């Protein structure tokens, strides 16, 4: 390749044949002085050539890089995007639920396989690497080996989390139980090692442990500082949670499944920073006599979901808790043989004044007199309501008595153990002689109906009149006093096959409503079945 002078543009070739050897290597006529002069001349020439070749190679490399970048911009236009935009795209590629997978088929590892530039960008984005799920192997309960993971996994955690830089870590530890032909399938535990997350506890901002309470003890040394922990979900003995609460000064959210029926020891079950507490229905509930103690020991609570053993319920004067905005009350069903023996958890409202409550969820029926007294006393505005109507006989007037207490509700979730027509008649705006004014739920925009369950399973569920639903949607939309219904989801809880879906003409009408903005689905046992293009509610 000819060399080009950057100053004059002269081409030259540095061929070895151009080097004169007559004067340099002549024999018999040279002296030491001339040889030293010749040697100096050669060294000067070599130095000049080395300097020139270095500059020339550097210039060629610069030209090569420029051509490569132009070519990449043509072949892969996305590579021309600024790094900040590419980084944002990478973050948006992560799952919406926030979970990461340590798989080469999913982000972030998938992004590193495309090209060197993408790999460099992915490694530099700390947000891609601060979350990781760890699956523990499924081992027989009789085995001495518990909390086992594949050998090498722990060593791989260090580079993964090092890329998270200074970000708080989010860790999920879980175990998939698998069954085949009615028998549990266990993993091969050869080439495994014990999982111990103690070394990273101080870096955790979120920890979600989906393991049994008796398995969690060996996972870490729990009586250790959690200086950055804000969110915790686990099933554990009271002692483990006691250690965490004492050592987690920033904890904001706690989801806890109890493994004990004993009373809570409020010497340790307390926090001034916790704003969200869920005592999960997967474990044992708390005694009704300790419900008020929970609110007093967690004064910053804004969101409380609690499983309660109502057998110890004792009426007392109501207390005010101004910070609580969301309340979810459910039964501890393990304490009762029959539903008829239960004291409804809604009775806990008799103990409370909640001036800023806007979300109320309660299993089983709401007692209109309890709710009315509570709402009058609290003067709160409920925007989101979840409740149930059970039994063989709630008629329209029973549903009316409850729902007419919530004129500001925008989102309603109803569990029905009775004919759905009672609810549909209640939310209809059609005139009935026996109906009282005003219309029910004038602000309702979102409705979810769970149809079926314990009582309904004693006899077949009554088919739904979809024509009535279409008429109700149209009438509510045409009424100037009603806010437009934006979503309606019906979930059928039926053990046998459900075959009652809209026919062709009604399907076409629902299609027009959906095109006009109504989010409408029909599901069975948690899965959306109609329209089939939808995958989930």
Secondary structure, DSSP 8 states (H G I E B T S, - for coil): --EE-TTT--EE---GGGS--HHHH--SS--HHHHHHHHHHHHHHHHHHHHHHHHHHHHHHHHHHHHHHHHHHHH-GGGGS-HHHHHHHHHHTS-TT-----STTSTTTGGGGS-HHHHHHHHH-GGGSSEEEEEE----TTSS--SEEETTHHHHHHHHHHTTTTS-EEEEEEE--EEETTEEE----TTEEE---GGGGGGEEEEEEES-GGGGGGG---SS--TT--EEEEEE-HHHHHHHHHH-TT--EEEEEE---S---TTTS--SS--EEEE-TTSB-EEGGGHHHHHHH-TT-SEEEEEEEGGG------EE-TT--EEEEEE-GGG-S-GGG---GGGGGGGEE-TT--EEEESS---HHHHHHHHHHH-----EEEEEE-SS---HHHHHHHHTT-TT-SEEEEEESS-HHHHHHHH--S--TT--SS-S-TT--EEEEEEE-TTGGGS------HHHHHHHHHHHHH-TTS----EEEEEEE-SS-------HHHHHHHHHHHHTT-EEEEEETTEEEESTT----
